[in-house]
Amino acid sequence: MIDEFWYSTNKLELMHGYKQLFHEHGATHLVTFVFNIKGLSITEAEKFLNKWHRKLDKKLFGHFYYKRQRHERTSFIAIPENKLTNLHYHAFLRTSQPREFEVHAQAIWKELVKGGNLHLGNPSIDELQIAKWSNYVDCELMCENNMDLMFISKANPKRKEAL
C-alpha cells in the first residue's frame, strides 16, 4: 500500500495515503520521541525505540507479552526528523490499552533517555490531526530522502539490543 502513494509529489495523493495508512494501522495516538542527545545516530535512536517498545509492552501486558497476538500489543510507525541536528521521531501508534499506555509511556521513556521527552498527542485522532501530521512529515521524508529511515516497530520486540 505504501508504494501506491509514497513517491507521489501530489499533496492530495499523499494526504489520502497517510489517512489510509493511519486507518489501516488503527492508530490510537500521535507520539513524538525526543532524545536530546547530541550526535545521536539513527542506529542508536532505533535501539532506544526498540528498548522502549519492549519495556512498554512488558509493563502493559506482562512478562510474556511477546506471546500475545500482534494486534493485542503496541505497534507504531515513526519517521525521523532533524537527523543531523536534533534527531527525533514523529510516530503514530496503536495500542489496545490506551489509558495504561498514557500512564506508563512517558515514565519508561524518561527512564531510558535521560533528558529526553515523549510528547503524546490527543488520543482521539481526527482527520485534521492526520492532515497536520502529514504536512509536517512530508518534507522530512520527501525533501531529505528519508524513506528508508522510516522506523516500523518489530513484530517481536523481545530480542534485546545493547545500547
Summary of the structure (lengths in Angstrom):
residues: 163
radius of gyration: 15.3
end to end distance: 32.9
largest distance: 45.2
contacts: 456
relative contact order: 0.22
helix: 48%
strand: 16%
